[in-house]
Amino acid sequence: MSGGHKLSGSGIRFLGVLGSGCREAPAHRLRLTWAVNQPDWTLQIKPWIFNKYRTIWSRSYGVTFSCLNRMKRPPWMRLYSTSQTTIDSSEVKTFQALAHKWWDEQGVYAPLHSMNDLRVPFIRDNLLKAVDDHQPGKPLSGMKILDVGCGGGLLAEPLGRLGASVIGIDPVDENIKTAQHHKSFDPVLDKRLEYRACSLEEIVEETIGTFDAVIASEVVEHVIDLETFIQCCCQVLKPGGSLFITTINKTQLSYALGIVFSEQIAGIVPKGTHTWEKFVSPEKLESILESNGLSLQTVAGMLYNPFSGYWHWSENTSLNYAAHAVKSMVQEHPGSAEFVLKEDTEELQANTSPSPGVPEELKK
């Protein structure tokens, strides 16, 4: 194990689990238990010796160490309070000013309208791989989808027309008002789509393990804490659920074309829409996904032709790309977790008493 554990001839000694103020403890059987929703850890062990920098209190052989709160739980078991946010307030201001332009197919969001030609089949086809049978005309019927950063509903609406029940969330109130207004023109969509003005972190606790799919299309390049964002996406997914991401690679080419050309020269998107430092490579994204219990299934490059206004798939991922990941079917116990470290039997007896959709050639 990493961190304050040391292997010795007699077993394992804990040297620095509690920080620099903790002295070396005798080696014997240790039993660590914790409850997910409780702030303290309980260690059932013969009392250790600590110096003045740590405060402990004992009840027989049960010792509660409040400082063990610093030890991290597995990412997929951590819940995030609403005080921890991935939202960049400066980004919110940018999108507030454009909220009335979402459904102008010739305006600043024209590339996103055109992107539906790729991303909707990409999402549909990958979801249907796990379905034995589906309704003609409504292949996504019965599926619950969370569209994070839904904007004016450009992606939520076509997914709703495919039969899915979609919840779209966005931190910009004006975006949600635009989305709600537009869906009201279609009675069928009005029943299948729900929009909320909130962040992903705000709904994690109430929606754990709820969704068959989470979509973050053209979103991750705008968040300020990508790892926390991915962790939250994983938490609201069902085991075996899918996470779909479209975003921009972090390359010199993406800076030259995605920012200099698209924003400053051609005006394809408004100036200040993107920050190159927030772009993420497929390799970095895969690393974050895997550390949160998500297995990357597909990465495919996407290229936009500003002259024709259309997107097409590409083997080149140096600009835009789409990714599909699946949450592991293996879950930690939802209420508690337990680890037992066994030392040699003789020392145990001496010191303690017993205690209780992309073309095939583009898939990688």
C-alpha positions in Angstrom: 0.0 0.0 0.0 1.1 3.6 -0.6 1.6 6.4 1.8 2.4 5.6 5.5 2.8 1.8 5.3 6.1 0.0 5.7 6.8 -3.7 5.1 8.9 -5.3 7.8 9.8 -8.8 8.8 7.0 -9.1 11.3 4.4 -7.6 9.0 3.1 -4.2 8.2 3.9 -1.1 10.2 2.0 2.2 9.8 4.4 5.1 9.9 2.7 8.2 8.7 -1.0 7.5 7.9 -2.0 10.3 10.3 0.7 12.7 9.3 3.9 13.8 10.8 2.6 13.8 14.3 2.0 10.1 14.4 4.6 7.7 15.8 5.3 4.2 14.6 2.7 1.7 15.8 3.2 -2.0 16.8 2.4 -4.4 14.0 -0.8 -6.5 14.5 -4.2 -7.0 13.0 -5.9 -3.8 12.0 -9.5 -3.4 11.1 -10.6 -0.2 9.5 -14.3 0.6 8.9 -16.1 3.7 7.8 -19.6 4.7 6.7 -20.0 6.7 3.5 -22.2 9.4 5.0 -20.4 9.8 8.3 -17.5 12.2 8.9 -15.3 10.1 11.2 -13.4 6.8 10.8 -13.2 4.2 13.5 -10.1 2.0 14.0 -10.5 -1.1 16.3 -7.0 -1.6 17.6 -5.0 -1.7 20.7 -4.3 2.0 21.6 -1.4 3.6 19.9 1.1 6.1 21.3 0.7 9.6 19.8 2.6 12.8 20.5 1.1 16.1 21.5 0.2 17.1 17.9 -2.7 14.6 17.7 -5.7 14.4 19.9 -7.4 11.1 20.4 -10.1 9.7 22.5 -10.6 6.1 23.4 -13.5 3.9 24.3 -12.0 0.5 25.2 -10.2 -0.7 22.1 -12.2 1.5 19.7 -10.3 4.7 18.8 -11.8 7.4 16.7 -9.4 9.4 14.6 -10.9 12.5 13.2 -7.7 13.3 11.3 -8.3 10.1 9.1 -10.9 12.2 7.3 -8.0 13.3 5.1 -7.7 9.9 3.6 -9.5 9.8 0.3 -12.4 7.5 -0.4 -12.7 6.0 -3.9 -13.7 8.8 -6.3 -17.0 7.1 -7.3 -18.0 7.0 -3.6 -17.3 10.7 -2.9 -20.2 13.1 -2.9 -19.7 16.8 -3.7 -21.4 19.6 -1.9 -22.9 22.5 -3.7 -20.2 24.7 -2.3 -17.7 22.8 -4.6 -18.3 23.9 -8.2 -16.8 23.2 -11.6 -18.5 26.2 -13.1 -16.4 29.1 -14.3 -18.3 32.4 -13.6 -16.6 34.2 -16.5 -17.9 31.4 -18.9 -21.4 31.9 -17.5 -21.3 35.6 -18.5 -20.2 34.7 -22.0 -23.1 32.4 -22.5 -25.6 34.7 -20.9 -25.0 37.2 -23.6 -25.7 34.6 -26.3 -28.7 32.9 -24.7 -31.2 34.3 -27.2 -29.3 32.9 -30.2 -29.4 29.2 -29.6 -32.0 28.4 -32.2 -30.6 30.6 -35.0 -29.3 27.9 -37.3 -27.3 30.5 -39.3 -25.9 32.3 -36.2 -23.1 31.7 -33.8 -24.4 28.2 -32.8 -24.6 27.0 -36.4 -21.7 24.6 -35.9 -23.6 22.9 -33.0 -26.7 22.5 -35.1 -24.6 20.9 -37.8 -22.8 18.7 -35.2 -26.1 16.9 -34.4 -25.6 15.0 -37.7 -22.7 13.2 -36.0 -23.3 13.3 -32.3 -26.9 12.1 -32.3 -26.2 8.9 -34.3 -23.0 8.5 -32.2 -25.0 8.5 -29.0 -27.9 6.4 -30.4 -25.9 3.7 -31.9 -23.6 3.2 -28.9 -26.6 3.0 -26.5 -28.4 0.5 -28.7 -25.4 -1.9 -28.5 -26.6 -2.8 -25.0 -30.2 -3.2 -26.0 -31.6 -6.5 -27.4 -34.8 -5.0 -28.8 -36.1 -1.5 -29.3 -39.2 0.3 -30.7 -39.1 1.4 -34.3 -39.1 5.1 -34.5 -38.4 5.4 -30.7 -35.2 3.4 -30.3 -34.2 5.1 -27.0 -37.6 4.7 -25.4 -37.2 3.9 -21.7 -33.7 5.3 -21.4 -32.9 8.2 -19.0 -30.4 10.7 -20.2 -28.7 13.6 -18.5 -27.6 16.4 -20.9 -25.0 18.4 -18.9 -24.6 22.0 -20.2 -27.7 21.6 -22.4 -27.7 25.2 -23.5 -30.9 25.9 -25.4 -31.7 22.2 -25.9 -30.1 21.6 -29.3 -29.1 18.1 -28.4 -31.8 17.2 -25.8 -34.6 17.7 -28.4 -33.5 15.2 -31.0 -32.7 12.6 -28.2 -36.2 13.2 -26.9 -37.6 12.6 -30.4 -35.8 9.2 -30.3 -37.9 8.3 -27.3 -35.5 9.1 -24.4 -36.5 10.8 -21.2 -34.0 13.7 -21.0 -33.1 16.0 -18.2 -31.1 19.0 -19.4 -29.2 21.1 -16.9 -27.3 24.3 -17.4 -26.0 27.0 -15.0 -27.2 29.8 -17.2 -30.8 30.7 -16.3 -31.3 32.4 -19.7 -30.3 29.2 -21.5 -32.9 27.1 -19.6 -35.6 29.7 -20.4 -34.8 29.4 -24.1 -34.8 25.6 -24.0 -38.1 25.5 -22.1 -39.7 28.0 -24.5 -38.6 26.0 -27.6 -39.8 22.6 -26.3 -43.2 24.1 -25.6 -44.0 24.1 -29.3 -43.9 20.3 -29.4 -46.4 18.6 -27.0 -44.5 15.3 -27.3 -41.2 16.8 -26.3 -42.9 18.8 -23.6 -43.5 15.5 -21.8 -40.1 13.9 -22.4 -37.8 16.8 -21.6 -37.2 18.5 -18.3 -34.8 21.4 -17.9 -33.2 22.7 -14.7 -31.0 25.8 -14.1 -28.3 24.2 -11.9 -24.8 22.7 -11.9 -24.0 19.0 -12.1 -22.7 19.1 -8.5 -26.1 20.3 -7.2 -28.0 17.2 -8.4 -25.4 14.5 -7.7 -26.8 13.4 -4.3 -30.4 13.2 -5.5 -29.6 11.4 -8.8 -26.9 8.8 -7.8 -27.1 5.8 -10.2 -30.1 7.2 -12.1 -29.1 7.7 -15.7 -28.4 5.3 -18.6 -26.3 7.9 -20.2 -24.7 11.3 -19.4 -23.8 13.6 -22.2 -21.3 16.5 -21.9 -21.1 17.8 -25.5 -18.8 20.8 -25.9 -18.8 21.3 -22.2 -15.6 19.9 -20.6 -13.5 22.6 -22.2 -15.4 25.1 -20.2 -15.2 23.7 -16.6 -12.6 24.7 -14.1 -12.2 21.3 -12.4 -12.4 18.5 -15.0 -11.6 15.6 -12.6 -14.4 16.6 -10.2 -16.7 17.0 -13.2 -16.0 13.5 -14.4 -16.4 12.1 -10.9 -19.9 13.6 -10.7 -20.8 12.2 -14.1 -19.7 8.8 -13.0 -21.8 9.0 -9.8 -25.1 9.7 -11.5 -24.6 6.9 -14.1 -26.1 3.5 -13.5 -23.5 0.6 -13.5 -22.9 -0.1 -17.2 -24.1 3.4 -18.2 -22.5 5.5 -20.9 -20.7 8.8 -20.8 -20.5 10.7 -24.0 -18.1 13.6 -24.5 -17.3 15.8 -27.4 -14.6 18.3 -26.9 -11.4 19.9 -28.3 -7.9 18.4 -28.2 -5.1 20.4 -26.6 -2.6 20.8 -29.5 -0.9 23.6 -31.3 -3.3 23.0 -34.2 -6.3 23.4 -32.0 -4.9 26.7 -30.8 -4.2 28.0 -34.3 -7.5 26.9 -35.8 -9.8 26.7 -32.8 -9.0 30.0 -31.2 -6.9 32.2 -33.6 -8.8 31.4 -36.8 -12.3 30.5 -35.5 -12.5 33.3 -33.0 -10.2 36.1 -34.0 -10.1 35.9 -37.8 -13.2 34.1 -39.2 -15.5 34.9 -36.3 -17.1 31.4 -36.5 -17.5 31.6 -32.7 -17.5 34.7 -30.5 -14.1 35.9 -29.1 -13.4 34.5 -25.7 -15.6 31.4 -26.1 -12.6 29.1 -25.6 -9.5 29.0 -23.4 -6.8 26.8 -24.8 -5.5 25.8 -21.3 -8.8 24.1 -20.6 -8.6 21.9 -23.7 -7.9 18.2 -23.0 -6.2 15.5 -24.9 -7.8 12.1 -25.4 -4.9 10.6 -23.4 -5.5 12.9 -20.5 -9.2 12.3 -20.6 -8.8 8.6 -20.7 -6.6 8.7 -17.6 -9.2 10.7 -15.7 -12.0 8.4 -16.9 -10.2 5.2 -15.8 -9.4 6.6 -12.4 -13.1 7.1 -11.9 -14.3 3.6 -12.9 -15.0 4.4 -16.5 -13.7 2.4 -19.4 -13.0 4.3 -22.7 -14.7 2.5 -25.6 -14.3 4.8 -28.6 -12.4 7.9 -29.6 -13.1 9.4 -33.0 -11.9 12.6 -34.6 -14.3 15.2 -35.9 -13.6 17.9 -38.5 -15.7 21.0 -39.3 -15.6 22.6 -42.7 -16.4 26.3 -42.1 -17.2 26.8 -45.8 -19.8 24.0 -46.2 -20.9 24.2 -42.6 -20.8 20.4 -42.1 -18.9 18.1 -39.8 -17.5 14.7 -40.8 -15.7 11.9 -39.0 -11.9 11.6 -39.2 -9.1 9.5 -38.0 -7.4 12.7 -37.0 -8.2 13.7 -33.4 -5.9 16.7 -33.2 -8.8 19.2 -33.3 -12.3 18.0 -32.2 -13.1 14.5 -31.1 -15.9 12.4 -29.6 -15.4 9.9 -26.8 -17.6 7.1 -25.4 -16.9 5.5 -22.0 -18.8 3.0 -20.0 -19.1 2.8 -16.2 -17.9 -0.4 -14.6 -20.6 -2.9 -13.5 -18.6 -3.5 -10.2 -19.7 -1.2 -7.4 -18.5 -0.6 -3.9 -21.1 -1.3 -1.2 -23.3 1.8 -1.1 -23.3 2.0 2.7 -19.9 1.1 3.9 -16.5 -0.3 3.0 -14.1 -2.4 5.1 -10.5 -3.4 4.9 -8.7 -6.0 7.0 -4.9 -6.1 7.2 -3.6 -9.4 8.7 -0.4 -9.6 10.6 1.4 -12.7 11.7 -0.7 -14.8 14.1 1.8 -15.0 17.0 2.0 -11.2 17.5 -1.8 -11.0 17.0 -2.4 -13.4 19.9 0.2 -11.7 22.1 -1.0 -8.1 21.6 -4.7 -8.1 20.8 -8.0 -9.8 21.6 -10.4 -10.9 18.8 -12.6 -8.1 17.4 -15.8 -8.4 15.1 -22.1 5.1 -33.3 -18.9 5.7 -35.3 -17.7 4.0 -38.5 -15.7 0.9 -37.6 -12.4 2.1 -38.9 -12.5 5.1 -36.6 -12.9 3.2 -33.4 -9.8 2.9 -31.2 
